[in-house]
Every structure is written in structure tokens, then in C-alpha cells.
Amino acid sequence: MSLGIVISNHNMGHKTVECLSSVFGSALDSFRVFIVDMASSDDSVPVMEKHIKERIKEHFNGQIRLTCRNEDLGSCGGLNIGIRQALDAGCDYICCLGEAVTVEPAALGIMMRFMQSHPQVGMTGAKVYHKHMPHYIQQFGIAVDFKNFRANTLYADCADSPDLPSEVYCDAVSACAMMVSASAIRAVGMMPDDNFLYWDDTEWGFLMKQAGFEVAALADAKMYHSANPMRRCDNTKVNYYLTRNCLNFFMKYTHPEKCMKMSIVLLRSIFESFYLHRMGQAHNMAQSDLTALNDAIYGLRGIAPASRILANDENGLGFVNFFEEHEAVYMEDDDPFLEQVIRQINPDIRFLQLPQKDAVTIVRCKSILGIKDFDYQLDFSDEVVYIDKNYRMLATREDAKLVKDYEAGLQLFLYAMQPAVLRRISETRGIEF
């Protein structure tokens, strides 16, 4: 049984070399490597070429192939090129890795042996940790939720524990740490590449399950991802593609009887994002929310026109600056992961055991737009900040006023946009509403 490793690179050559170094340290007798560069504009190609030559000189027992494209086809487009090359080379299993991922020596062998002994499993994933906080899980499987119309990253930001399951059967796994059998690919087809970025792995796993294959994430296959949850993307690309492709997925696959509910749930989510960006004076990000919605409604797929991607003007409602400027805080509810995030921002900050006068109290909530447990005029205090699950923060009286006005704006938005979403579903799926 042969294994092919596929990595799609775009302007992350040094990270790809780190990934490759960990792959070459794997406890495997042989495997083939297929690297696809998607029109990198930095020094990625010469950096990778140098590393490959060094490995060949070391008599690496396998084949390394570097393919350079002069256009960016997105991560799924690049991975599909490498996957086809691996299939043509006769690989029985193909492992897709993200550029920012490093693998433990046993991980790839564990995944391949599991698939060999479980032929009904068409796709496996690793337990992926935060590289900068290696005791915390970044992802351990993906579950598609057709009740709340979202994809849940399982065990995200959860502290690792021996009490967690050794295997998680789920709907999909991340393409940054995914192994797929050649037989499953031949039955289901290639990774959906009209997403360009994001949701391609979720849709592929969903299609695998629709075809009768199982998807599993394995705890003993350990990998590390260097992405920092507080890292700020330079442009609106992530926000645009996540929003557009999420809406497209659920318009495409939601059961007809649930489409009315789906349209309301997802439109609420998009308006919430738009409103939060507006609160933070992130006008480009707010425009990205609405552009992604319109493009999903009008069927724009693949790479978006350059005019859709703008500079990221989001400041996180002052989250980073806020904690840089404070010496001590009191957290009402124990949250070890949030504490670690804050310490990444300000290593010298003190966490108080009890609330103190003139010290800020942190209150956790699901969404700052859903806060209804205080009177904005009488009880709100500048010494209390609310932080939600996405690290959005309500910290001023101006923020509180905008939260109070949110519901009226939402109802107008739903009235204007729901007919367009339902019309798109009718046109593409023949469903009458």
C-alpha cells in the first residue's frame, strides 16, 4: 500500500519547508510527496526547491514532485492537482497537509493503518493542536449541524485530556490534516473546487458520507498548526469566502422542509457579523459580509473578482489594545483558554481572585448582541466588559446603545433579503416556497 503526501503552497514556502521536515521525519518506510505552488509572489519556490534538493541528496526513499502554477486556484484547486498526480502515480492513500502544519513521527502511519483495517472509512483526520499552546486542541473533527446550519469544529480550544475519545466519527475533517483513500475518491470525485477557499473539506466529507463512507478523526495521530487565533488577516478574504461558501453549502444541501428556517438562521448570522463590524468601524469587513451574501445569492463561485477582496480594517472592538493597557483583571467565570489568549497579548497582566474596585471585571457571553441582563442606562458600568465566544467585546456605553438598536435593524434586513435567498434555492433546486 502506497501513500502520497499533497501540500498546496501559496506564499508560505518557509512554513511548507517546516511541514516537509516533519513529514520526512515520519516513521514510514516510503511515501511520495506532491507539492503544488499556487502562483506564489514571494521566495516560496526557490526556498522549496533548495529543500527538495537537500532531501534528494540525503537519498530520501521516495519521489518528490514540485508543480508550479502561474495562477492561484485556491487551496482546494492546488490540492486537487496534487491528488490527481498521486492517483496517477498509483497511491492507495493520499494525505493532504496545510503549509502551517507539522506532524508527529507516528501520525501518518497511524492514519494509514487505521484506514487499511477499516475499509469503510473513506476519510480520516488528525487531532490538531495549537502550536503556540500545544496542550489545547485546535480541531478534532467537523460536525455539520443542519439544526443550527453551521459546521462545528469539534473540541476546538479544549484542553487535551485522556478522557477524550480515541476516535471521533464525524461529518468531515480539515483539509490541513486529512487522509483519503483512493477508492473513496474514485467513488465520490475530487474535492469540490468551486469554493476556492474554505468549506471545500466540509463539503467533501459530507459527500463521502452521502456515498456511504465513514469519516473519522484519530486522537493518536497528532499534528500542530501554527495559526494564532488572534492573528489578524491582512484582507477580507477569509471573511468573504467563509460567508459565501457557508450560505452556498446550506442552500445546496438543506432538506426542502428546513429551507425557510435555514434562510432566517443564516441571514441572522450574516447580519450579526455585519452589525458587529459596523460597531467596530470596520467598514470594509461590513461590506465583505454583504458582498459575500449577494454573490452566494447570484451564484458567483470559484475565485472572486479582485474588487471583492478589500483591506482588513477590523480592530476587534479594541480587544488587543484593551488588554495591552490593563495591569489586572477579574474573570467572573473560569476560562483557561481565554486566559492563555490574554497572556499572549500581555504576559504581565494579573488575574485577580476576587473583584476589586477600579479593576475591570470580564463577563463571558455567547454573543454581545444578545446581552439582555442589564439596563443600559442605569446598570452598565465601564468597569465591566462582556466578551463573547468570538472575542468580540462590549466595553463602552456607545457599544451598549448599538446593541439596544440591533433587533429593529435585523427585522428590516430579514424582510429585505429572505425572498432573494429562497428565490435562489427555487432556481437551482426546483423547490417551491
NORNORKA-V68148 format. One record per residue. N is the residue number from 1. RES is the residue in one small letter. SS is DSSP state (a for helix, b for strand, c for the rest). PSI is psi as a letter, one per 20 degrees, with the letter a starting at -180 (* if undefined). OMEGA is omega in degrees with one decimal (none if undefined). Layout:
N|RES|SS|PSI|OMEGA  N|RES|SS|PSI|OMEGA
This chain:
1|m|c|p|-175.6  2|s|c|q|-176.8  3|l|b|p|173.0  4|g|b|p|177.7  5|i|b|p|-177.9  6|v|b|p|177.6  7|i|b|p|174.1  8|s|b|p|-175.9  9|n|b|p|170.7  10|h|c|o|177.1  11|n|c|k|177.4  12|m|c|l|-174.7  13|g|a|g|-179.3  14|h|a|h|176.4  15|k|a|g|178.6  16|t|a|h|177.6  17|v|a|g|176.3  18|e|a|g|177.7  19|c|a|g|-179.6  20|l|a|g|-180.0  21|s|a|g|178.5  22|s|a|h|177.7  23|v|a|g|-178.9  24|f|a|i|176.3  25|g|c|j|-178.0  26|s|c|q|179.8  27|a|c|m|178.6  28|l|c|q|-179.9  29|d|c|g|-178.2  30|s|c|q|175.1  31|f|c|r|177.6  32|r|b|q|-177.7  33|v|b|p|179.3  34|f|b|o|-179.8  35|i|b|p|179.3  36|v|b|o|178.0  37|d|b|p|-177.5  38|m|b|m|171.9  39|a|c|l|177.9  40|s|c|q|179.2  41|s|c|j|178.5  42|d|c|b|-178.0  43|d|c|k|-175.1  44|s|a|g|-172.9  45|v|a|g|178.3  46|p|a|h|177.7  47|v|a|g|-179.5  48|m|a|g|179.1  49|e|a|g|179.3  50|k|a|g|-179.0  51|h|a|g|180.0  52|i|a|g|178.9  53|k|a|h|178.9  54|e|a|h|179.4  55|r|a|h|179.1  56|i|a|h|177.6  57|k|a|h|179.2  58|e|c|j|178.3  59|h|c|l|176.3  60|f|c|p|-175.4  61|n|c|m|-179.6  62|g|c|a|-177.8  63|q|c|p|176.8  64|i|b|p|-178.9  65|r|b|p|176.5  66|l|b|p|177.9  67|t|b|p|-179.3  68|c|b|p|176.6  69|r|b|q|-179.6  70|n|c|j|174.2  71|e|c|q|-179.9  72|d|c|o|179.6  73|l|c|j|-177.2  74|g|a|r|-178.0  75|s|a|h|-179.5  76|c|a|h|177.0  77|g|a|g|177.6  78|g|a|g|178.8  79|l|a|h|179.7  80|n|a|h|176.2  81|i|a|g|179.3  82|g|a|h|179.2  83|i|a|g|178.0  84|r|a|g|178.2  85|q|a|g|179.2  86|a|a|g|176.8  87|l|a|g|178.9  88|d|a|h|179.6  89|a|c|i|176.9  90|g|c|j|179.9  91|c|c|p|179.2  92|d|c|h|178.6  93|y|b|q|-178.4  94|i|b|p|179.7  95|c|b|p|175.5  96|c|b|p|179.3  97|l|b|q|173.9  98|g|c|q|-178.1  99|e|c|h|-174.9  100|a|c|j|-177.4  101|v|b|q|168.6  102|t|b|q|-173.5  103|v|b|q|172.0  104|e|c|q|-172.7  105|p|c|h|-174.7  106|a|c|i|-167.1  107|a|a|g|-175.3  108|l|a|h|177.7  109|g|a|h|178.3  110|i|a|g|-178.9  111|m|a|g|-176.8  112|m|a|g|179.7  113|r|a|h|178.1  114|f|a|g|-179.9  115|m|a|h|177.1  116|q|a|h|-178.0  117|s|a|i|178.5  118|h|c|m|-174.4  119|p|c|i|178.0  120|q|c|i|179.1  121|v|b|o|-179.7  122|g|b|i|-175.2  123|m|b|p|174.4  124|t|b|q|176.1  125|g|b|r|178.9  126|a|b|r|164.6  127|k|b|o|-173.7  128|v|b|p|-179.0  129|y|b|q|167.9  130|h|b|p|-177.0  131|k|c|h|-178.4  132|h|c|i|174.2  133|m|c|m|-166.2  134|p|c|i|175.8  135|h|c|i|-179.0  136|y|b|p|-177.7  137|i|b|p|172.6  138|q|b|g|-179.8  139|q|b|q|179.9  140|f|c|l|-178.3  141|g|c|q|-179.5  142|i|b|p|176.3  143|a|b|p|176.6  144|v|b|p|-174.7  145|d|b|o|179.4  146|f|c|j|171.8  147|k|c|g|179.1  148|n|c|i|173.1  149|f|c|m|177.8  150|r|b|r|173.1  151|a|b|p|-177.9  152|n|b|p|173.7  153|t|b|o|-170.9  154|l|c|p|177.4  155|y|c|k|-179.0  156|a|c|p|177.0  157|d|c|j|177.6  158|c|c|p|175.4  159|a|b|p|-179.9  160|d|c|q|-176.6  161|s|c|q|175.0  162|p|c|i|178.9  163|d|c|i|179.4  164|l|c|q|-177.3  165|p|c|q|178.2  166|s|c|h|177.2  167|e|b|p|177.0  168|v|b|o|174.8  169|y|b|p|-167.6  170|c|b|a|-177.6  171|d|c|h|-178.2  172|a|b|r|172.5  173|v|c|r|-177.8  174|s|c|q|178.4  175|a|c|i|178.6  176|c|c|i|-178.0  177|a|b|m|-169.9  178|m|b|p|172.1  179|m|b|p|-176.5  180|v|b|q|177.4  181|s|b|q|178.8  182|a|a|h|-179.7  183|s|a|h|177.9  184|a|a|h|179.1  185|i|a|g|-180.0  186|r|a|h|-179.5  187|a|a|h|-171.9  188|v|a|h|-174.0  189|g|c|r|-176.6  190|m|c|r|176.3  191|m|c|p|179.4  192|p|c|o|-173.4  193|d|c|j|177.3  194|d|c|i|171.9  195|n|c|h|-174.2  196|f|c|f|175.8  197|l|c|q|171.6  198|y|c|q|-178.8  199|w|c|i|177.7  200|d|a|g|179.5  201|d|a|h|178.6  202|t|a|g|180.0  203|e|a|h|179.9  204|w|a|g|177.4  205|g|a|g|177.9  206|f|a|g|179.0  207|l|a|h|175.5  208|m|a|g|-179.1  209|k|a|h|176.4  210|q|a|h|-179.5  211|a|c|i|176.3  212|g|c|j|177.6  213|f|c|q|175.1  214|e|b|q|178.9  215|v|b|p|-176.8  216|a|b|q|171.0  217|a|b|p|-170.5  218|l|b|p|-176.0  219|a|b|h|-176.6  220|d|b|i|175.7  221|a|b|n|-171.2  222|k|b|p|175.5  223|m|b|r|-175.9  224|y|b|p|-178.9  225|h|b|p|-173.1  226|s|c|i|179.8  227|a|c|p|178.8  228|n|c|p|-178.4  229|p|c|i|179.4  230|m|c|j|179.6  231|r|c|p|-176.4  232|r|c|p|176.8  233|c|c|q|-175.5  234|d|c|h|-176.2  235|n|b|a|-175.1  236|t|c|j|-174.0  237|k|a|g|-177.5  238|v|a|g|-178.7  239|n|a|g|-178.0  240|y|a|g|-174.0  241|y|a|h|176.6  242|l|a|g|-178.3  243|t|a|g|-177.6  244|r|a|g|-173.3  245|n|a|h|174.1  246|c|a|g|-180.0  247|l|a|g|179.7  248|n|a|g|-179.3  249|f|a|g|-174.9  250|f|a|h|172.4  251|m|a|h|-175.7  252|k|a|h|-168.5  253|y|a|i|-178.8  254|t|c|p|177.6  255|h|c|p|-176.8  256|p|a|h|-178.3  257|e|a|i|-178.4  258|k|a|j|-173.9  259|c|a|h|178.0  260|m|a|g|178.8  261|k|a|g|-179.6  262|m|a|g|-177.7  263|s|a|h|179.8  264|i|a|g|-177.8  265|v|a|g|-176.8  266|l|a|h|175.4  267|l|a|h|174.7  268|r|a|g|-179.6  269|s|a|g|-179.6  270|i|a|g|179.2  271|f|a|h|176.5  272|e|a|g|178.1  273|s|a|g|178.1  274|f|a|g|-176.0  275|y|a|g|177.7  276|l|a|h|176.6  277|h|a|h|176.6  278|r|a|g|178.4  279|m|a|h|-178.9  280|g|c|j|-179.0  281|q|c|k|177.1  282|a|c|m|-170.9  283|h|a|h|178.2  284|n|a|g|178.7  285|m|a|h|177.0  286|a|a|g|177.4  287|q|a|h|179.1  288|s|a|h|177.6  289|d|a|g|-176.0  290|l|a|h|177.5  291|t|a|g|178.9  292|a|a|g|177.9  293|l|a|g|-179.5  294|n|a|g|-179.0  295|d|a|h|175.7  296|a|a|g|-179.7  297|i|a|h|-176.7  298|y|c|j|169.2  299|g|c|k|176.8  300|l|c|o|-178.3  301|r|c|r|179.6  302|g|c|b|-179.0  303|i|c|p|-179.6  304|a|c|q|173.4  305|p|c|q|-175.9  306|a|a|h|-178.1  307|s|a|i|-179.8  308|r|a|h|-174.5  309|i|c|o|-174.9  310|l|c|r|175.3  311|a|b|q|179.6  312|n|c|o|179.2  313|d|c|j|-180.0  314|e|c|p|177.0  315|n|c|j|177.4  316|g|a|k|-177.8  317|l|a|k|175.4  318|g|a|j|-174.4  319|f|a|g|-176.5  320|v|a|g|-178.9  321|n|a|h|-178.4  322|f|a|g|-175.9  323|f|a|h|172.3  324|e|a|h|-173.2  325|e|c|i|-176.9  326|h|c|q|-179.7  327|e|c|h|-177.0  328|a|b|q|177.4  329|v|b|q|172.8  330|y|b|p|-180.0  331|m|b|o|-174.8  332|e|c|g|178.3  333|d|c|p|-180.0  334|d|c|p|179.5  335|d|c|n|-175.1  336|p|a|h|-177.6  337|f|a|g|176.9  338|l|a|h|177.3  339|e|a|g|178.1  340|q|a|g|178.3  341|v|a|g|-179.9  342|i|a|h|178.6  343|r|a|h|173.3  344|q|a|h|179.7  345|i|a|g|-176.2  346|n|c|n|-176.8  347|p|c|h|-175.1  348|d|c|i|-176.7  349|i|c|q|179.8  350|r|b|p|175.6  351|f|b|o|-175.4  352|l|b|q|178.3  353|q|c|h|179.8  354|l|c|q|177.1  355|p|c|q|179.7  356|q|c|q|176.8  357|k|c|p|-179.7  358|d|c|j|174.0  359|a|c|p|-176.4  360|v|b|p|173.8  361|t|b|p|178.6  362|i|b|p|175.8  363|v|b|p|178.9  364|r|b|q|176.9  365|c|b|r|-179.8  366|k|c|g|178.2  367|s|c|p|179.9  368|i|a|h|178.9  369|l|a|i|-179.9  370|g|a|j|-178.2  371|i|c|p|179.4  372|k|c|j|-173.2  373|d|c|j|173.9  374|f|c|q|175.4  375|d|c|p|-172.2  376|y|c|h|-175.0  377|q|c|h|-170.3  378|l|c|g|-168.0  379|d|c|i|-177.0  380|f|c|p|-178.1  381|s|c|q|176.4  382|d|c|i|178.5  383|e|c|j|175.7  384|v|b|p|174.9  385|v|b|q|177.8  386|y|b|p|179.9  387|i|b|p|-177.9  388|d|b|a|-172.6  389|k|c|h|178.5  390|n|c|j|178.2  391|y|c|k|169.3  392|r|c|q|-173.0  393|m|b|p|171.8  394|l|b|o|-171.1  395|a|c|i|-177.3  396|t|c|r|176.5  397|r|a|h|176.8  398|e|a|g|176.0  399|d|a|g|-178.2  400|a|a|h|178.5  401|k|a|g|179.0  402|l|a|h|177.2  403|v|a|h|-179.1  404|k|a|h|-177.5  405|d|c|i|-170.7  406|y|a|g|-170.3  407|e|a|h|-179.2  408|a|a|g|177.8  409|g|a|h|179.3  410|l|a|g|-177.2  411|q|a|h|176.2  412|l|a|h|-179.6  413|f|a|g|179.2  414|l|a|g|179.4  415|y|a|h|-176.5  416|a|a|h|-167.2  417|m|a|h|-176.6  418|q|a|g|178.8  419|p|a|h|-179.6  420|a|a|h|178.0  421|v|a|g|-179.6  422|l|a|h|177.3  423|r|a|g|178.0  424|r|a|g|178.7  425|i|a|g|178.3  426|s|a|g|-176.6  427|e|a|h|-174.7  428|t|a|h|-174.7  429|r|a|i|179.2  430|g|c|k|180.0  431|i|c|p|178.4  432|e|c|p|177.8  433|f|c|*|none
